[in-house]
Amino acid sequence: MADKDNRDLRDIQIEESSRGRKQPKTAVSLERERKIRRIAQMLDHPNCDKETFVRTIRAFGISDQSVEFRELRALWRKRRAG
């Protein structure tokens, strides 16, 4: 419990000390941005089939059992149906 309190306190201190300054993008957020952009491009590409799409989102580390995977498949079906 003390560990969680220490983390919370550190998070608050960092947030307070950085107010008014632009936050640098972390490598994680940049990678997530690239992943989202790539998936969006695939959804828009008319020649990208479902197998390629699913293989690519798996390559990004998205588990078949995850909510994100199911949402992406639903987006695929929606884009291809209309």
C-alpha positions in Angstrom: 0.0 0.0 0.0 2.9 2.4 0.8 4.4 1.7 -2.6 1.2 2.7 -4.3 1.0 5.9 -2.2 4.6 6.7 -3.1 3.8 6.3 -6.8 0.7 8.4 -6.5 2.7 11.1 -4.8 5.5 11.0 -7.4 2.9 11.3 -10.2 1.3 14.3 -8.5 4.7 16.0 -8.0 5.7 15.4 -11.6 2.4 16.7 -12.8 2.6 19.8 -10.6 6.2 20.6 -11.5 5.5 20.3 -15.3 2.4 22.6 -15.4 2.7 25.2 -18.2 5.4 23.3 -20.0 4.9 21.2 -23.1 5.2 17.5 -22.4 7.7 15.6 -24.5 6.3 12.7 -26.4 7.5 9.4 -25.0 8.7 6.6 -27.2 5.6 4.6 -26.2 3.2 7.3 -27.3 5.0 7.7 -30.6 4.9 4.0 -31.2 1.2 3.9 -30.4 0.6 6.8 -32.8 2.4 4.9 -35.6 0.4 1.8 -34.9 -2.9 3.7 -35.0 -1.9 5.5 -38.2 -0.9 2.1 -39.9 -4.1 0.4 -38.9 -6.1 3.4 -40.2 -4.3 3.2 -43.6 -5.0 -0.5 -43.8 -8.7 0.1 -43.1 -8.8 2.7 -45.9 -6.9 0.6 -48.5 -9.4 -1.2 -50.7 -7.0 -4.1 -51.6 -6.1 -5.0 -48.0 -7.9 -8.3 -47.2 -9.0 -9.4 -43.8 -6.2 -12.0 -43.3 -3.5 -9.3 -43.9 -5.3 -6.9 -41.6 -5.6 -9.5 -38.8 -2.0 -10.6 -39.3 -0.8 -7.0 -39.0 -2.7 -6.2 -35.8 -1.4 -9.4 -34.3 2.1 -8.3 -35.3 1.5 -5.1 -33.3 1.1 -7.3 -30.2 -2.6 -7.0 -30.0 -4.0 -10.3 -28.5 -6.8 -12.1 -30.1 -8.7 -12.1 -26.8 -8.3 -8.4 -26.2 -11.1 -5.8 -26.4 -8.9 -3.8 -28.8 -8.7 -6.8 -31.2 -12.5 -7.3 -31.2 -13.0 -3.5 -31.8 -10.6 -3.5 -34.7 -12.3 -6.5 -36.3 -15.6 -4.8 -35.9 -14.2 -1.7 -37.6 -13.0 -3.9 -40.4 -16.4 -5.4 -40.9 -18.1 -1.9 -40.8 -15.7 -0.4 -43.3 -16.1 -3.4 -45.7 -19.9 -3.6 -45.4 -20.5 0.0 -46.5 
